[in-house]
Structures are given as C-alpha cells and as structure tokens.
Amino acid sequence: MAKYFGTDGIRMRLVDLTPEFVAMVAHAVAAVALDGQSVKVVIGRDTRGSGAVIRDIFKDVLSVGGVVVIDAGILPTAALAFLVSDLSCHMGIMITASHNTAEWNGIKLFNKDGKKVMHKEIEAIEREMDRILNNQVQA
C-alpha cells in the first residue's frame, strides 16, 4: 500500500505540499526513476498558481543531476502524456490535482511511453523518500 502516492499520483493540500516535501519527491524521483541518468523529462502543469513553484523545484533538483528538463507549460494531463513519447523523454511529470479545489495540488508521474508509472517504481520512490526523511531526522 502506497504511503504518499494514491491511485493517481500525489495529491495534497498546499499546507502539506511544502517546498521541502516537493524537493524530497524530486530527489527520490531522480535517484530511483531516473537512476542518475542524463535523460530528458517533460513537465506540465494545470492553471493553479502553486504549479509554477512545484515545477521550479523539480527543475532545480533534476537539473543538478544532469537531467534535461522541458517545460511544457500549462496543458491537459493527456497532452503531457502524449508529449513524453513524442519528445522521446524518459519521464513526464504533471503538476495537477485534477478536480480538487485550488488549495490542493499534486504530482503525477508518467513513464517513457506516456503511461502512469508502475506500482513497483512508486514503491521504490516511496522507499527513497522515507530514506531521505530518516537521514534528515538523524542529521
């Protein structure tokens, strides 16, 4: 059972979706899903104002690891899923909380085929998030 990810990514109220939490997710994605590779990732978002901040955190974290980040801007989730394979990206990241109100936002991950990231990869990302949290607590 997933700890942070639901059936369609992470969705949280903005008070819980802090910059520190988003950075932790980005570091875990970089470590697990991208495996330290120099790859391309496309990021899209919906119209929520908080999306730009979340996008910037992902861009900053991933770019440090050599990932080429393509900012697709504001677009529907289906368009982002299409762009992942169309642009030959390793992953797509959609920043949206779908039908939830503006005090929510979320993060959806897509594989290189534009499909939702598999459960086993989500579990590995969550284990890495827990490892990061445990290291922060011990420091």
C-alpha positions, 0 to 999 in steps of 0.5 A: 500500500502506497504511503504518499502516492494514491491511485493517481499520483500525489495529491495534497493540500498546499499546507502539506505540499511544502517546498521541502516535501516537493524537493524530497519527491524530486530527489527520490524521483531522480535517484530511483526513476531516473537512476542518475541518468542524463535523460530528458523529462517533460513537465506540465502543469494545470492553471493553479498558481502553486504549479509554477513553484512545484515545477521550479523545484523539480527543475532545480533538483533534476537539473543538478543531476544532469537531467534535461528538463522541458517545460511544457507549460500549462496543458491537459494531463493527456497532452503531457502524456502524449508529449513524453513519447513524442519528445522521446523523454524518459519521464513526464511529470504533471503538476495537477490535482485534477478536480480538487479545489485550488488549495490542493495540488499534486504530482503525477508521474508518467513513464517513457511511453506516456503511461502512469508509472508502475506500482513497483517504481512508486514503491521504490520512490516511496522507499527513497523518500522515507530514506531521505526523511530518516537521514534528515531526522538523524542529521 
